[in-house]
Amino acid sequence: MSFLYEFWNFLKIRKKFWLLPILIMLIIFGGLIVLSQGSAVAPFIYTLF
């Protein structure tokens, strides 16, 4: 949890709030790939890329 606290402080101090949407999208796509491994949803995921 200290990593998240330090990352949030970095964003506040450096005014780099534009990094948040990028980070959120990376987390969503990463979770989607992990959850779709070996499932019936996998062919639909691959068509996105």
MIMITOR-336091 format. One record per atom (N, C-alpha, C): residue in one letter; x, y, z. Coordinates in steps of 0.001 Angstrom, whole numbers, padded with zeros to 6 digits, always signed. Layout:
REM residues N
AXYZ...
END
This chain:
REM residues 49
M+000819-001194+000000M+000000+000000+000000M+000863+001257+000000S+002085+001167+000497S+002936+002352+000512S+003300+002783-000905F+003366+001808-001828F+003638+002161-003219F+002541+003052-003772L+001288+002697-003501L+000170+003509-003989L+000185+004899-003379Y+000529+004985-002099Y+000603+006283-001434Y+001710+007148-002042E+002868+006534-002272E+003970+007279-002866E+003657+007673-004304F+003014+006792-005049F+002638+007110-006427F+001643+008264-006464W+000674+008260-005565W-000299+009345-005504W+000381+010669-005161N+001321+010637-004217N+002069+011847-003884N+002902+012337-005069F+003488+011420-005809F+004234+011791-007011F+003325+012503-008006L+002120+011958-008227L+001191+012579-009169L+000769+013965-008695K+000530+014113-007405K+000108+015412-006870K+001210+016452-006984I+002415+016075-006581I+003516+017036-006543I+003954+017433-007952R+004072+016468-008835R+004562+016734-010187R+003467+017152-011158K+002201+017123-010712K+001044+017493-011530K+000968+016637-012806K+001132+015347-012632K+001089+014416-013761K-000183+013568-013709F-001315+014223-013592F-002578+013506-013490F-002973+012831-014807W-002319+013190-015897W-002608+012553-017172W-002147+011099-017183L-001325+010702-016214L-000881+009311-016128L-001970+008379-015597L-002939+008930-014856L-003974+008081-014254L-004806+007315-015280P-005341+007949-016333P-006124+007155-017301P-005308+006058-017976I-004030+006341-018237I-003164+005322-018848I-002996+004144-017900L-002737+004434-016647L-002556+003382-015652L-003831+002565-015465I-004972+003230-015426I-006251+002528-015255I-006523+001610-016436M-006252+002095-017659M-006482+001259-018834M-005528+000054-018851L-004296+000245-018436L-003359-000885-018369L-003825-001934-017368I-004350-001488-016237I-004851-002423-015230I-006074-003173-015756I-006969-002471-016426I-008173-003114-016970I-007805-004146-018031F-006924-003766-018973F-006536-004706-020023F-005756-005890-019453G-004913-005638-018471G-004181-006730-017835G-005110-007699-017136G-006087-007169-016410G-007069-008029-015751G-007913-008802-016744L-008260-008150-017839L-009051-008809-018882L-008279-009970-019495I-007007-009768-019744I-006184-010840-020318I-006016-011992-019331V-005795-011674-018065V-005628-012727-017056V-006915-013522-016889L-008046-012832-016851L-009319-013520-016648L-009763-014314-017864S-009315-013930-019046S-009779-014610-020253S-008879-015764-020668Q-007807-016006-019950Q-006914-017113-020297Q-007661-018441-020170G-007768-019130-021266G-008376-020451-021252G-009882-020434-021123S-010521-019346-021430S-011975-019310-021325S-012608-019180-022711A-013909-019221-022746A-014635-019111-024013A-014658-017675-024524V-014241-016729-023714V-014247-015321-024107V-012987-014966-024892A-011965-015812-024835A-010666-015515-025427A-010742-015137-026916P-011509-015830-027775P-011538-015408-029187P-012084-013991-029384F-012972-013557-028526F-013517-012200-028648F-012502-011156-028170I-011685-011524-027209I-010650-010617-026726I-009596-010415-027804Y-009217-011472-028487Y-008163-011391-029489Y-008579-010543-030678T-009869-010436-030945T-010302-009605-032071T-010141-008122-031751L-010036-007754-030470L-009809-006355-030128L-008423-005895-030510F-007482-006805-030517F-006092-006442-030811F-005739-006884-032203
END
